[in-house]
Amino acid sequence: MTSISGKTDIDWTAFARSLAPVEVISEPVLVKKRSRDFFWYSPILNEQLRRCFGDLVAVPRKQEEMAHCLGRAYAAGVPVTLRGGGTGNYGQSVPLEGGLIIETTAMNRVLEIGEGFVRAEAGALLADVNAALAEAGQELAMFPSTQEIATIGGFVAGGSAGIGSLATGRLREPGNLRALKVLSVEADPQVHVFEGEEVLNVHHAWGLNGVITEVTMRTVPMRDWLGCMATFDSYADAYGAGHALATAEDIAPKLVSVVDARIAGYFPRLVDHIRPDRDLLVSYLPAEKLADYEALITDRGGHADLALTEDKRKAASIPHAFEFCYNHTTLQVLKSDRSATYQQIGVPDAADTAAIVRLRDALGEEVWTHHEFLRAGETVQAIDLPIIWYKGPERLQQINEIYAEHGFAVYDAHCSRVEGGGMHADYRHLAWKKRLDPKGLLNPGKSLAWPEVCHLSADEIAARQG
Ligand SMILES: Cc1cc2nc3c(=O)[nH]c(=O)nc-3n(C[C@H](O)[C@H](O)[C@H](O)COP(=O)(O)OP(=O)(O)OC[C@H]3O[C@@H](n4cnc5c(N)ncnc54)[C@H](O)[C@@H]3O)c2cc1C
């Protein structure tokens, strides 16, 4: 069997045989399909990554099979890229140097549900975890809008926040991730358990520094949520109402998103359900708070168009409200027009609507804003995931500079390195990479800092964190 990636010099037939009894996929079309994620959101990454493929896919069903794959990869010096649902946006699970893709979706059992937590295998679909929790009267404290295809391990390794983060913060907030069970890539892979603050050694490391086999995550009591849509005559009004709702402790919504009217024009499933050509406020709030919510919307000059229980939503054939927030908003536009792209922006002061208006004026017609509110400790913050009508890398850079001039941080969505997006190198991650992946086989090429420090000891690398 020849190398599909064209980047490895390995006898893939013999290697595939050595993985038995683990299921493998070697059909080039299928291997290529599993080498992709949602990097195509970015025309820059699409150009860089669309010809990057793995060579073989393994689909272990339990931890012992995963350990077997990792031990074989270590012995043969094979690069290994973990893959859950493949919904990452930056080529997180694209094998840059070819090699073995390990898909986790057959390791999908929900192992334990307790008071305030769930423990599941890394490949469990988030929607399945939420369904199991619902039977116990609980729900995940947060989940990404991709819950139907994304795995709990992929969310922890690649994601950061989601539906619920307005109530309970990002994944990294203390208490949200309780424990992670992680395998090393060695001749005889070892199990390491990270608990409490220690989970940050592995969280959002893109599968660079260990293979997550089990996740224990925070759950909250299930509530009767209403998926709500309200419309406004101006973005400023919609944003101001969004901030007021996000900070209304008596209503306690778990999601508040504000979407530019022009983006909402790309939501065909909402036609006849919301007023057209208006800026949109999407939220989830407890059913018993409907009257308070409607009063807030009216006070702010808006119109409460939709407030749906799950049963009513299904009966009306309307998608979940969360399919119009986070990166699903971008997806709705891209379904119609691939010349759009997006960016990730930090808002310096979530309460400052005037600053948002000034920035929108400066950005002009080619950037359409979309804000998400989320909690960080006691405060409510905002991020912007705007639609940008792409006119080339130079113009994108100019747009980034406009954000920076206005004091808004750009977390660049057009970079396939873990330190991209304005993030500093996380030397805790890299120190653990040295300990758990001494040959540097996991997701190679995804860390800018790793080549500079890989010759140091784990303690020397950790010391760089300061
Ligand atoms: C439409 C859309 C909406 C999105 N909405 C959100 C959102 O609301 N919030 C959010 O945070 N993100 C969001 N994302 C990004 C992405 O969906 C999430 O990060 C998601 O949870 C990833 O899960 P996955 O199973 O698809 O992971 P994958 O894409 O398969 O993998 C993500 C990363 O984790 C690594 N990985 C996977 N499994 C393991 C494992 N067991 N051990 C170690 N490393 C592993 C992979 O190598 C890769 O680097 C969105 C993306 C899209 C396309």
The ligand as a Gaussian input file, in Angstrom:
#p B3LYP/6-31G(d) Opt

LIG

0 1
 C      -20.633000      24.926000      12.645000
 C      -19.636000      24.882000      13.767000
 C      -20.007000      25.332000      15.025000
 C      -19.087000      25.287000      16.092000
 N      -19.482000      25.724000      17.329000
 C      -18.603000      25.660000      18.355000
 C      -18.991000      26.069000      19.672000
 O      -20.142000      26.417000      19.917000
 N      -18.040000      26.028000      20.633000
 C      -16.778000      25.565000      20.409000
 O      -15.952000      25.532000      21.328000
 N      -16.401000      25.145000      19.181000
 C      -17.280000      25.172000      18.171000
 N      -16.899000      24.711000      16.945000
 C      -15.612000      24.039000      16.784000
 C      -15.779000      22.485000      17.024000
 O      -17.048000      22.064000      16.712000
 C      -15.629000      22.114000      18.442000
 O      -14.351000      22.381000      18.844000
 C      -15.959000      20.628000      18.635000
 O      -16.314000      20.393000      19.926000
 C      -14.852000      19.700000      18.198000
 O      -15.245000      18.363000      18.431000
 P      -14.880000      17.230000      17.390000
 O      -15.251000      15.917000      17.993000
 O      -15.465000      17.524000      16.075000
 O      -13.313000      17.380000      17.370000
 P      -12.305000      17.247000      16.137000
 O      -12.527000      18.360000      15.184000
 O      -12.333000      15.878000      15.603000
 O      -10.928000      17.466000      16.893000
 C      -10.607000      18.697000      17.467000
 C       -9.170000      18.627000      17.999000
 O       -9.120000      17.735000      19.096000
 C       -8.199000      16.671000      18.848000
 N       -8.807000      15.470000      19.433000
 C       -9.982000      14.885000      19.101000
 N      -10.213000      13.848000      19.914000
 C       -9.165000      13.763000      20.766000
 C       -8.819000      12.882000      21.842000
 N       -9.604000      11.872000      22.223000
 N       -7.660000      13.111000      22.510000
 C       -6.848000      14.143000      22.159000
 N       -7.120000      14.981000      21.152000
 C       -8.268000      14.807000      20.468000
 C       -8.035000      16.611000      17.351000
 O       -6.768000      16.089000      16.989000
 C       -8.156000      18.084000      16.986000
 O       -6.919000      18.726000      17.197000
 C      -17.775000      24.780000      15.873000
 C      -17.410000      24.347000      14.596000
 C      -18.316000      24.386000      13.547000
 C      -17.896000      23.883000      12.213000

